Amino acid sequence: MGAPLAPPRRLVQRGAPMPSSLSLNPVAEVRPEQLAAGKRALVMDAAWASATGALSGGVVLLAYALLLGAAPMQIGLLAAIPFMAQAAQLPAIVVVERIRERKRFGVASLTVARLMMLTMAALPYVVPPQHRLWLLILANLAISVLGAMASCAINSWFHQLLPAEGLGAFFSKRLFVASIVGCICILSAGVLVDHPPGGDALNAYAVIFSAAALAGLASSYCLASTPEPAMAPARRRASLRSLLRMPLQDRGFRGLLVLLAAWNLATNFAAPFLAVYLLEQLHYSLSTVTTLWVTSQLSNALTLYLWGPVSDRLSNRAVLAVALPAYFLCTIGLVFTGLADTAVQLVLLYLVHAVMGAASGGIALATGNLSLKLAPREHGTAYLAATGVVSSIAGGLAPIAGGAMAQWFASAQLAVVIRWTSVSGSNEFSVASFAHWEFLFGISAVLGLYAIHAVSRVREGGDYSERVVIQELALEALRTVNQLSSIGGAVGGMFAFDRLARALLRRRPRKTRRNRIRQLLLAPYVFRRRRARRAASHARP
């Protein structure tokens, strides 16, 4: 007989780390290869979580509630719940500081929340019609509360896990993937609702919410695959009041809290009612409104690769100095689009949504980076929870106030008219007109002025003018064009900007960005002169 076969040692060694990678226990030290694998898992988590959010919230949840007979007040309540539920981070701080296992707490909370989406899918089949809507609101409240409690632990976990260097590039990639997946999912959901199984839209929503639950479970799996560094031992167990007092007493961080409050109050005063404005006042179809939403999300995703490197090279404050004014200019621009003809109006709406999507992507990236950058690592849970609480209070009160104001402005109208009178007669030109929902956009833009001013309260270091940020965005766009247009070395020569991008990458940068722009524009002519000189020198006897 031959010798007994030895156990496959290499297979055992390869398979051994698998249980530890899915362990919910924190580790004393995160190795570089674990960090790299964790980053990849976090990108996948963003994709699955975005699918869950697109299929169970936003336009889909609004349409589902309308199908169940929701009134405007109930729609406003659904819009406010995700923000008001962030107050659940307050008790979550105490729980996380006590058990000191953020991964276990966060993954468990998210998993329970995503399983509850199955109850939303089963509402039409097991609940009488008169109770379906309020049970939908209660289920959405429970899901939002569990998600807020999980985010308290997860934000602190990410804050300790991810190094400060390259945060902009990493989160821009993560948000880019999430935006693309979200757009695909919401378009698929719209097609399914338009062509429901069995001819009943309730069947389509049951499939959609079931798919949202499955995508959520996949997101929980990706989170469980990400390592968690152990929290530093607590010297003493602090009270909830003392934990929340720390970020409020921190002068540098308090400026960020003021900015977040102003931003969430100004935007959520009108943003939740934009779809209602397009449907009821401008009389667009639901498919058109959905494509406008997708345009905004695609613009958000495509520009994230530009905002990330700019925030790393310059500062997050510089990004906010450009993105905030652009967003609120588009908000007030919605009022003027209503004065245009139907064909021109739709083009303007697509343009406004594209710019708003790009600006909101930069704002989300910059504020998220500032929260991670300004929060001390030893107190990350309390500081990051404070940002969530402040944002939730402002974002929850804003749609309630906006709904009340919209009801008050329902029969009001304000117009700015220019009258021209001559011998031949008189003509009137309407410069601006505010009616019903348009009042909300005007008030939101006025509130946005303080949000722009609040950027000056944030202390990050490295102040740059708006022109410098725009120049950096242009340079980053040229780099992106070079990457897209040089595939295989054949397509690049067909693009006019290919030479400019290569000149940027090859030539040594000067001290000022103005010289860098000048070098880009003059690079083709410099290359031609050099090539002519070389040809002349070779032609000499």
Buried (B, 14 or more C-beta within 10 A) or exposed (E): EEEEEEEEEEEEEEEEEEEEBEBBEBBEEBEEEBBEBBBEBBBBBBBBBBBBBBBBBBBBBBBBBBBBEBEEEBBBBBBBBBBBBBBBBBEBBBBBBEEBBBBBBBBBBBBBBBBBBBBBBEBBEEBEEEEBBEBBBEBBBBBBBBBBBBBBBBBBBBBBBBEEEEBBBBBBBBBBBBBBBBBBBBBBBBEBBEEBEEEEBBBBBBBBBBBBBBBBBBBBBBBBBBBBBBBEEEEEEBEBEEBBBBBEEBEEBBBBBBBBBBBBBBBBBBBBBBBBBBBEBBEBEBEBBBBBBBBBBBBBBBBBBBBBBBBBBBBBBBBBBBBBBBBBBBBBBBBBBBBEEEEEBBEBBBBBBBBBBBBBBBBBBBBBBBBBBBBEEEBBBBBBBBBBBBBBBBBBBBBBBBBEBBEEBEEEEEEEEEEEEEEEEEEEEEEBBBBBBBBBBBBBBBBBBBBBEBBEBBEBEEEBEEEBBEBBBBBBBBBBBBEBBBEEEEEBEEBEBBBBBBBBEEEEEEEEBEEBBEBBEEBBEEBEEEEEEEEEEEEEE
